[in-house]
Amino acid sequence: MSDEQTRRATIDMKRERAITLAETDHWCLSDRTPTAEQLAYRQAIRDMPTTISSYPFLDSSEWPTKPN
């Protein structure tokens, strides 16, 4: 892969990560108490660049599983 492809993949992954975190922000509002699973999921999303083997070229199986 070229440096440009790697750069674009990194940008895409970070964008998807930001969207995923934003979709779960309501779990952490002041009038709610997130579950341990929800907090662990959000932490796993934030940790993604350092915890995935194919960074930045993500396989969907490498994304953490969203709790119910």
Sequence and secondary structure as in RCSB ss.txt:
>XXXX:A:sequence
MSDEQTRRATIDMKRERAITLAETDHWCLSDRTPTAEQLAYRQAIRDMPTTISSYPFLDSSEWPTKPN
>XXXX:A:secstr
  HHHHHHHHHHHHHHHHHHHHHTGGGGSTT    HHHHHHHHHHHTHHHH TTTTS  GGGS     
